[in-house]
Amino acid sequence: MAFRDPIRGKFRCRGLRTAGTSSASRLPSHTHASTLPGKKAKRPQLSSSQFAHEQRSHNLSLASQPQAEQPEHQRWSSVATSLRVYAPTREDTSVVSSSDSDSSDQSQYDISSIALDPPDQQPASTSSVSTSNILAPVKADMEAMNANLRGIVGGRHPLLVQAADQIFGAGGKKLRPAIVFLASRATCACTGKRDITEQHRRLAEIVEMIHTASLVHDDVLDESSVRRGAPTVNRKFGTKVAVLVGDFLFAQSSWFLAKLDNLEVIKLISQVIADFANGEISQQQKVFDTSMTLEEYMDKNFYKTASLIAASCKSAAVFSECSQDVKDSMFEYGRHLGLAFQVIDDILDFTQTAEQLGKPQGQDLASGNLTAPVLFALQSAHGDELLDLIESEFVEDGDLQRAIELVTAGGGVAAAKRLASEEADKALASLQCLGDSESKQSMEGMVSYVLDRLY
C-alpha cells in the first residue's frame, strides 16, 4: 500500500504481505500483530483465511488490469513480496523446530506489555563479565580459525588479500564463531563425544564469512565510512570492490557449506542468506515509517541478526548428533540471544558516544531506521513531538539531537532494556537441556556479556 508523505510529497510503500509466506508464518512466536496506536489509521487484523482470500482477490484484480512500468516508489515493496514468494520457508526446508509448529504457546511481541518508566527507573546492572573468561574453553579453536580465515579469503587475488586484511583485521571479538565453538563443545559433551569435529570447525569459519559478507554489504547500502573505528571496505576500496568482496565471501561460504555434506545444515545455513535479504528489504520499506509495529521490528531483527546465530547453534548440535529436542533448544538459544544482542545494539546507538560506538551517535535514527527505543518513546508523553521530528526527517539543525533526547526522556531506552532482558532470560532457559560443562557455563556467560554491554 503506498501513501504520500505529507512532508516531502513523495510516496512510500507499505508492502502487503503475501499469505502463507510472511515473516509471521515463518516465525510463529510473533503471532500477535501488535500495532503502535496513534497517528496513522491501522489496517484491521484478519484471520489467515480472510487474509488469503483478500490477497487472492487483490492479485486477480491486478492481473485484470493493463501492466504499466512499475513506478520507482513501489519497487521496494515488489521486491519484498517477490522474496517472500520465492524464498524457502522453514517448513519448506524441513528443519523447523517442533516447538515452532504450535504458535499458541509462544510469547507475543506486544508493545503495550512493557511499561514505560521514567529514565531514572532503569533495570539494575548485571555483574561485569569478562569475554576472556567466557571464551577460555574455545581460545585455541578461535586462534586456529583466525589463522585460517585470511588464507581462505585472500588466496585468489591480491586485492582480496588487502580486503581480507581490512575486514578481518578491523577488530571485533568474533562472537558468532565463538558461539558456534561453545555450542559445539557443549553439545559434544551432551552426547559423550571427546572433541569437536572438523565439521564443527568449518561451520565456525562459514558463519564468520557469512556474517562478514553481510557487514560489507550493509556498509554499502548504508553508505557507511567507518566500522569499529576503521574505514569500511567501500570507503577504502570503493563501492564496486566492496560489493564484489561481499559476493565472494557469500560464494566462498556456500562452497564450504556444500563440502560439509549434511543436507540439514545446508538448508539451515542457506536460509540465513535469504533471511538477510528479507531483513534488509523490510528495513528499507519502513524507513521513517512511524506505523511500524514491535512485531515487525523483531521480525526484522531475526532476519538480520538472530537467524544466523540460531541456525549455527542448531547446526552445531546436528554435527554433535544430538536429539531433536536439543537441536531445537539450541536454535531457540541462538534466536533469543541474537534478538537480545540486536535490541541492545539499538539501545547503544542512543546511550554511547561516537567514540565508543565507532560511528556517529543516532546514526540509525538519522537514516530513518526506527528501533525499539524509538518505538517505545513514541508511546510516551513526548510521542507527538518525536513523531513530528521523525516525519520531517530531521530537516532542521538540531532536530536529530532533540529526537535523541526525547527517546531517552520518554522512557524508550529503559523499556527497550526490559525487552532485551526478557529475550536474554529466554536464551538462558533454552540451555536447560544441556548437561553441565565449562562450555555450557560460557554460553550462559555469553548471555550475561550481552546484557553487560549496556553498563
C-alpha positions as CSV (number, residue, x, y, z in Angstrom):
1,M,0.0,0.0,0.0
2,A,1.5,3.4,-1.0
3,F,0.9,6.6,0.8
4,R,2.0,10.2,0.1
5,D,4.5,11.7,2.5
6,P,2.9,15.0,3.6
7,I,6.3,16.5,4.4
8,R,8.3,15.7,1.2
9,G,5.5,14.9,-1.3
10,K,7.0,11.5,-2.1
11,F,5.4,8.1,-2.0
12,R,6.4,5.5,0.5
13,C,5.3,1.9,0.3
14,R,3.9,-0.4,2.9
15,G,4.2,-3.8,1.4
16,L,1.2,-6.2,1.6
17,R,2.5,-9.5,3.0
18,T,1.7,-12.5,0.8
19,A,-0.4,-15.0,2.6
20,G,1.4,-18.1,3.8
21,T,4.9,-16.7,3.3
22,S,5.1,-13.7,5.7
23,S,7.7,-13.5,8.4
24,A,5.0,-14.2,10.9
25,S,4.3,-17.6,9.3
26,R,8.0,-18.5,9.5
27,L,8.3,-17.2,13.0
28,P,5.2,-18.4,14.8
29,S,6.3,-16.9,18.1
30,H,5.4,-13.5,16.6
31,T,1.7,-14.3,16.4
32,H,0.3,-11.1,17.6
33,A,0.4,-8.2,15.2
34,S,1.0,-5.5,17.8
35,T,0.4,-2.1,16.5
36,L,1.5,1.3,17.6
37,P,-1.6,3.3,18.4
38,G,-1.6,6.9,17.4
39,K,-1.4,9.0,14.4
40,K,-2.0,6.7,11.4
41,A,-5.0,4.5,10.6
42,K,-4.4,0.8,11.3
43,R,-5.2,-2.0,8.9
44,P,-7.8,-4.2,10.5
45,Q,-6.5,-7.6,11.7
46,L,-7.6,-10.5,9.6
47,S,-7.6,-14.2,10.1
48,S,-5.3,-16.2,7.9
49,S,-8.2,-17.4,5.7
50,Q,-9.6,-13.9,5.4
51,F,-6.2,-12.5,4.6
52,A,-5.6,-15.2,1.9
53,H,-9.0,-14.5,0.3
54,E,-8.3,-10.8,0.3
55,Q,-4.8,-11.3,-1.2
56,R,-6.2,-13.6,-3.9
57,S,-8.8,-11.1,-4.8
58,H,-6.2,-8.3,-4.8
59,N,-4.0,-10.4,-7.2
60,L,-6.8,-11.2,-9.5
61,S,-7.8,-7.5,-9.6
62,L,-4.2,-6.6,-10.5
63,A,-4.0,-9.3,-13.1
64,S,-7.0,-8.0,-15.0
65,Q,-5.5,-4.5,-15.3
66,P,-3.0,-3.4,-18.0
67,Q,0.5,-3.7,-16.7
68,A,2.4,-0.5,-16.9
69,E,6.0,0.0,-16.0
70,Q,6.3,-0.1,-12.2
71,P,7.0,3.3,-10.6
72,E,10.2,3.6,-8.7
73,H,8.4,4.3,-5.4
74,Q,6.8,0.8,-5.5
75,R,9.9,-1.3,-6.2
76,W,11.0,-2.0,-2.7
77,S,7.5,-3.3,-1.9
78,S,7.5,-5.5,-5.0
79,V,11.0,-6.9,-4.4
80,A,10.0,-7.8,-0.8
81,T,6.9,-9.6,-2.0
82,S,8.9,-11.5,-4.5
83,L,11.4,-12.6,-1.9
84,R,8.5,-13.8,0.3
85,V,7.0,-15.8,-2.5
86,Y,10.2,-17.5,-3.7
87,A,12.4,-17.7,-0.6
88,P,12.1,-21.1,1.0
89,T,10.3,-21.2,4.3
90,R,11.4,-23.1,7.4
91,E,8.6,-25.6,6.6
92,D,10.0,-26.0,3.0
93,T,13.4,-26.9,4.3
94,S,12.0,-29.4,6.9
95,V,14.3,-28.0,9.6
96,V,11.7,-26.1,11.6
97,S,11.8,-27.0,15.3
98,S,8.9,-28.9,16.7
99,S,8.1,-26.1,19.1
100,D,7.7,-23.7,16.2
101,S,4.8,-25.6,14.8
102,D,2.5,-24.6,17.7
103,S,2.2,-20.8,18.0
104,S,-0.3,-21.0,20.8
105,D,2.4,-21.5,23.4
106,Q,4.7,-18.8,22.0
107,S,5.2,-15.3,23.5
108,Q,3.8,-12.3,21.8
109,Y,5.6,-9.1,21.0
110,D,3.2,-6.5,22.2
111,I,4.5,-3.0,22.8
112,S,1.9,-2.4,25.5
113,S,3.2,-5.3,27.6
114,I,6.4,-3.4,28.5
115,A,5.8,-0.5,30.8
116,L,7.3,2.9,30.1
117,D,9.0,4.1,33.3
118,P,10.9,7.3,33.8
119,P,14.6,7.1,32.7
120,D,15.8,7.1,36.3
121,Q,14.0,3.8,36.9
122,Q,16.0,1.6,34.6
123,P,16.8,-2.1,35.2
124,A,19.7,-2.8,37.5
125,S,23.1,-3.5,36.1
126,T,24.3,-7.1,35.7
127,S,27.7,-8.1,37.1
128,S,30.7,-7.4,35.0
129,V,31.6,-10.3,32.6
130,S,35.0,-10.9,31.1
131,T,35.0,-12.1,27.5
132,S,38.4,-13.7,28.0
133,N,36.9,-15.9,30.7
134,I,33.8,-16.7,28.6
135,L,35.9,-17.6,25.5
136,A,38.6,-19.6,27.5
137,P,37.2,-23.0,26.6
138,V,37.5,-22.2,22.8
139,K,40.6,-19.9,22.8
140,A,42.6,-22.4,20.8
141,D,39.7,-23.0,18.4
142,M,39.4,-19.3,17.7
143,E,43.1,-18.8,17.2
144,A,43.2,-21.6,14.6
145,M,40.1,-20.2,12.9
146,N,41.6,-16.7,12.7
147,A,44.8,-18.0,11.1
148,N,42.8,-20.0,8.6
149,L,40.3,-17.3,7.5
150,R,42.8,-14.9,5.9
151,G,44.2,-17.8,3.8
152,I,40.7,-18.8,2.7
153,V,39.7,-15.3,1.6
154,G,42.9,-13.9,0.4
155,G,44.3,-16.7,-1.7
156,R,42.6,-15.9,-5.0
157,H,43.6,-12.3,-5.8
158,P,46.0,-9.6,-4.4
159,L,43.1,-7.2,-3.9
160,L,41.3,-9.8,-1.9
161,V,44.4,-10.2,0.3
162,Q,44.2,-6.4,1.1
163,A,40.4,-6.6,1.6
164,A,40.9,-9.6,3.9
165,D,43.4,-7.7,6.0
166,Q,40.9,-4.8,6.1
167,I,38.0,-7.0,7.1
168,F,39.5,-9.5,9.5
169,G,42.0,-7.1,10.9
170,A,39.4,-4.4,11.9
171,G,39.0,-5.7,15.4
172,G,35.9,-7.2,16.9
173,K,35.5,-10.2,19.2
174,K,34.2,-12.6,16.5
175,L,31.4,-13.6,18.9
176,R,29.4,-15.6,16.3
177,P,32.1,-18.2,15.6
178,A,32.9,-18.3,19.3
179,I,29.3,-19.1,20.0
180,V,29.5,-21.9,17.4
181,F,32.5,-23.4,19.1
182,L,30.9,-23.1,22.5
183,A,27.7,-24.8,21.3
184,S,29.7,-27.4,19.5
185,R,31.7,-28.3,22.7
186,A,28.6,-28.1,24.9
187,T,26.6,-30.4,22.7
188,C,29.5,-32.8,22.2
189,A,29.7,-33.1,26.0
190,C,26.0,-33.9,26.0
191,T,26.4,-36.8,23.6
192,G,29.7,-38.1,25.1
193,K,32.0,-37.1,22.3
194,R,35.5,-36.3,23.4
195,D,36.2,-33.5,21.0
196,I,34.6,-31.4,18.2
197,T,34.9,-32.5,14.6
198,E,36.3,-30.8,11.5
199,Q,32.7,-30.1,10.5
200,H,32.3,-28.1,13.7
201,R,35.4,-26.1,12.9
202,R,34.5,-25.5,9.3
203,L,31.0,-24.4,10.4
204,A,32.5,-21.6,12.6
205,E,34.6,-20.4,9.6
206,I,31.5,-20.4,7.4
207,V,29.5,-18.4,9.9
208,E,32.2,-15.8,10.2
209,M,32.4,-15.4,6.4
210,I,28.7,-15.1,6.1
211,H,28.5,-12.5,8.9
212,T,31.4,-10.5,7.4
213,A,29.8,-10.6,4.0
214,S,26.6,-9.2,5.4
215,L,28.5,-6.4,7.1
216,V,30.3,-5.4,3.9
217,H,27.1,-5.2,2.0
218,D,25.3,-3.4,4.9
219,D,28.1,-0.7,4.8
220,V,27.5,-0.3,1.0
221,L,23.7,0.0,1.5
222,D,24.1,2.4,4.4
223,E,26.9,4.3,2.8
224,S,28.9,3.9,6.0
225,S,32.5,5.1,6.0
226,V,33.6,3.8,9.5
227,R,33.1,0.5,11.3
228,R,34.8,-0.4,14.6
229,G,36.7,2.8,14.3
230,A,38.3,1.8,11.0
231,P,37.4,2.7,7.3
232,T,34.9,0.4,5.7
233,V,35.8,-1.7,2.7
234,N,33.6,0.6,0.5
235,R,35.4,3.7,1.8
236,K,38.9,2.3,1.2
237,F,38.4,0.3,-2.0
238,G,35.2,1.8,-3.5
239,T,31.6,0.5,-3.7
240,K,32.2,-1.9,-6.7
241,V,35.0,-3.7,-4.9
242,A,33.0,-3.8,-1.7
243,V,30.0,-5.4,-3.4
244,L,32.3,-8.0,-5.1
245,V,34.1,-8.8,-1.9
246,G,30.8,-9.4,-0.1
247,D,29.7,-11.6,-3.0
248,F,32.9,-13.5,-2.9
249,L,32.5,-14.2,0.8
250,F,29.0,-15.4,0.3
251,A,30.0,-17.6,-2.6
252,Q,33.1,-19.0,-0.7
253,S,31.0,-19.7,2.3
254,S,28.4,-21.5,0.1
255,W,31.1,-23.7,-1.4
256,F,32.5,-24.7,2.0
257,L,28.9,-25.3,3.2
258,A,28.3,-27.7,0.4
259,K,31.5,-29.5,1.3
260,L,30.1,-30.3,4.7
261,D,27.8,-32.8,3.0
262,N,25.0,-32.5,5.5
263,L,21.6,-31.6,4.0
264,E,20.0,-30.4,7.2
265,V,22.9,-28.0,7.9
266,I,23.0,-26.8,4.3
267,K,19.3,-26.0,4.5
268,L,19.6,-24.2,7.8
269,I,22.5,-22.0,6.8
270,S,21.3,-21.4,3.2
271,Q,18.1,-20.0,4.7
272,V,20.1,-17.4,6.6
273,I,21.3,-15.8,3.4
274,A,17.7,-15.4,2.2
275,D,16.8,-14.0,5.7
276,F,19.5,-11.3,5.3
277,A,17.8,-10.1,2.1
278,N,14.4,-10.2,3.7
279,G,15.6,-8.3,6.7
280,E,17.3,-5.6,4.7
281,I,14.3,-5.0,2.4
282,S,11.9,-5.0,5.4
283,Q,14.1,-2.3,6.9
284,Q,14.1,-0.3,3.6
285,Q,10.3,-0.5,3.4
286,K,9.9,1.0,6.9
287,V,12.3,4.0,6.6
288,F,10.8,6.9,8.6
289,D,7.6,4.9,9.0
290,T,6.2,5.6,12.4
291,S,3.4,3.0,12.0
292,M,6.0,0.2,12.4
293,T,4.9,-2.4,14.9
294,L,7.1,-4.0,17.5
295,E,6.4,-7.4,15.9
296,E,7.7,-6.1,12.5
297,Y,10.8,-4.7,14.3
298,M,11.5,-8.1,16.0
299,D,10.9,-10.0,12.7
300,K,13.5,-7.7,11.0
301,N,15.9,-8.3,13.9
302,F,15.5,-12.1,13.5
303,Y,16.2,-11.9,9.8
304,K,19.2,-9.6,10.0
305,T,20.9,-10.8,13.3
306,A,19.3,-13.7,15.1
307,S,18.8,-16.1,12.2
308,L,22.5,-16.7,11.7
309,I,23.1,-17.3,15.4
310,A,20.1,-19.6,15.7
311,A,20.9,-21.7,12.6
312,S,24.6,-22.0,13.5
313,C,23.8,-23.2,17.1
314,K,21.4,-25.8,15.8
315,S,23.9,-26.9,13.1
316,A,26.5,-27.4,15.8
317,A,24.0,-29.7,17.6
318,V,23.4,-31.5,14.3
319,F,27.1,-32.3,13.9
320,S,27.2,-33.4,17.6
321,E,24.4,-35.9,16.7
322,C,22.1,-34.6,19.4
323,S,18.4,-35.4,19.8
324,Q,15.8,-33.3,18.1
325,D,14.9,-31.6,21.4
326,V,18.4,-30.5,22.0
327,K,18.8,-29.2,18.4
328,D,15.6,-27.2,18.8
329,S,16.7,-25.8,22.1
330,M,20.0,-24.7,20.5
331,F,18.0,-22.9,17.8
332,E,16.0,-21.1,20.5
333,Y,19.1,-20.2,22.4
334,G,20.6,-18.6,19.3
335,R,17.4,-16.9,18.4
336,H,16.8,-15.2,21.7
337,L,20.4,-14.4,22.2
338,G,20.5,-12.8,18.8
339,L,17.4,-10.8,19.4
340,A,18.7,-9.5,22.8
341,F,22.0,-8.6,21.2
342,Q,20.3,-6.6,18.4
343,V,18.0,-4.7,20.8
344,I,20.9,-3.8,23.0
345,D,22.9,-2.7,19.9
346,D,20.0,-0.4,19.1
347,I,20.0,1.0,22.6
348,L,23.7,1.8,22.5
349,D,23.0,4.0,19.4
350,F,21.4,6.4,21.9
351,T,23.5,5.9,25.1
352,Q,27.1,5.8,23.8
353,T,29.2,8.5,22.3
354,A,30.5,8.4,18.8
355,E,33.9,7.5,20.1
356,Q,32.5,4.5,21.9
357,L,30.3,3.4,19.0
358,G,33.0,3.9,16.3
359,K,30.3,5.7,14.3
360,P,28.1,8.8,14.8
361,Q,25.5,8.6,17.6
362,G,22.0,8.2,16.5
363,Q,23.0,7.0,13.0
364,D,20.1,4.6,12.8
365,L,17.6,7.2,13.7
366,A,19.1,9.7,11.3
367,S,18.7,7.2,8.4
368,G,15.1,6.5,9.3
369,N,15.7,3.1,10.9
370,L,13.2,3.1,13.8
371,T,14.4,0.8,16.6
372,A,12.9,-0.4,19.9
373,P,13.8,2.7,21.9
374,V,12.1,4.9,19.4
375,L,9.0,2.7,19.1
376,F,8.6,2.8,22.9
377,A,9.2,6.5,23.2
378,L,6.5,7.2,20.6
379,Q,4.0,5.9,23.1
380,S,5.1,8.3,25.8
381,A,4.1,11.9,26.6
382,H,6.8,13.0,24.3
383,G,5.4,10.9,21.4
384,D,3.8,13.7,19.5
385,E,6.9,15.9,19.3
386,L,9.1,12.9,18.5
387,L,6.7,11.8,15.7
388,D,6.8,15.2,14.1
389,L,10.6,15.3,14.1
390,I,10.7,11.8,12.5
391,E,8.2,12.6,9.9
392,S,10.0,15.8,9.0
393,E,13.1,13.6,8.5
394,F,15.2,16.0,10.7
395,V,15.3,18.8,8.2
396,E,16.3,21.5,10.7
397,D,19.6,21.8,12.5
398,G,19.3,20.3,16.0
399,D,16.2,18.1,15.1
400,L,18.2,14.8,15.4
401,Q,19.7,15.7,18.7
402,R,16.3,16.8,20.0
403,A,14.8,13.4,18.9
404,I,17.6,11.5,20.7
405,E,16.9,13.5,23.9
406,L,13.1,12.7,23.6
407,V,13.8,9.0,23.1
408,T,15.6,8.9,26.5
409,A,13.3,11.3,28.3
410,G,10.2,9.3,27.1
411,G,11.5,6.1,28.7
412,G,12.2,4.4,25.4
413,V,15.7,3.3,26.3
414,A,14.5,1.9,29.7
415,A,11.7,-0.1,28.1
416,A,14.0,-1.4,25.4
417,K,16.3,-2.7,28.1
418,R,13.5,-4.6,29.6
419,L,12.7,-6.1,26.2
420,A,16.3,-7.2,25.9
421,S,16.3,-8.7,29.4
422,E,13.2,-10.8,28.5
423,E,15.0,-12.2,25.4
424,A,18.1,-13.0,27.5
425,D,16.0,-14.9,30.0
426,K,14.6,-17.0,27.3
427,A,18.0,-17.7,25.9
428,L,19.2,-19.0,29.3
429,A,16.1,-21.1,29.7
430,S,16.9,-22.9,26.4
431,L,20.2,-24.2,27.9
432,Q,18.4,-26.4,30.5
433,C,18.6,-29.3,28.1
434,L,22.4,-29.5,28.3
435,G,24.4,-31.2,30.9
436,D,26.9,-29.1,33.0
437,S,30.1,-28.3,31.3
438,E,32.6,-25.5,31.0
439,S,31.3,-24.6,27.6
440,K,27.7,-24.5,28.8
441,Q,28.7,-22.2,31.6
442,S,30.4,-20.0,28.9
443,M,27.2,-20.0,26.9
444,E,25.4,-18.7,30.0
445,G,28.1,-16.2,30.4
446,M,27.6,-15.0,26.9
447,V,24.1,-14.0,27.8
448,S,25.4,-12.0,30.7
449,Y,28.0,-10.4,28.5
450,V,25.4,-9.3,26.0
451,L,23.4,-7.6,28.8
452,D,26.5,-6.2,30.3
453,R,27.2,-4.2,27.2
454,L,24.6,-1.7,28.5
455,Y,26.6,-0.7,31.5
